[in-house]
Amino acid sequence: MHNEDTHIQDRTVYVKMIAVSDLPREVRDQAEGLEQLYAVHDAEGQQLALVGDRKLAFSLARDHDYAPVMAH
């Protein structure tokens, strides 16, 4: 059962390593030689950010009052 109040309070985001080769060409072209990026997703699966460094992904999430966890 989906409770809107619980959803609003859930500030967990998921950080997942993504291979640049799996991304669309326009994103690959901007990856500037990186082989992997880190995607930050909310609990609903919406991508919130795509960054080049795991530490940056966690820092960015915390700076915006989210609680990041690594997704497998």
Rosetta blueprint (number, residue, H / E / L):
1 M L
2 H L
3 N L
4 E H
5 D H
6 T H
7 H H
8 I H
9 Q H
10 D L
11 R L
12 T E
13 V E
14 Y E
15 V E
16 K E
17 M E
18 I E
19 A E
20 V H
21 S H
22 D H
23 L L
24 P L
25 R H
26 E H
27 V H
28 R H
29 D L
30 Q L
31 A L
32 E L
33 G L
34 L L
35 E L
36 Q E
37 L E
38 Y E
39 A E
40 V E
41 H E
42 D L
43 A L
44 E L
45 G L
46 Q L
47 Q E
48 L E
49 A E
50 L E
51 V E
52 G L
53 D L
54 R H
55 K H
56 L H
57 A H
58 F H
59 S H
60 L H
61 A H
62 R H
63 D H
64 H L
65 D L
66 Y L
67 A E
68 P E
69 V E
70 M E
71 A L
72 H L
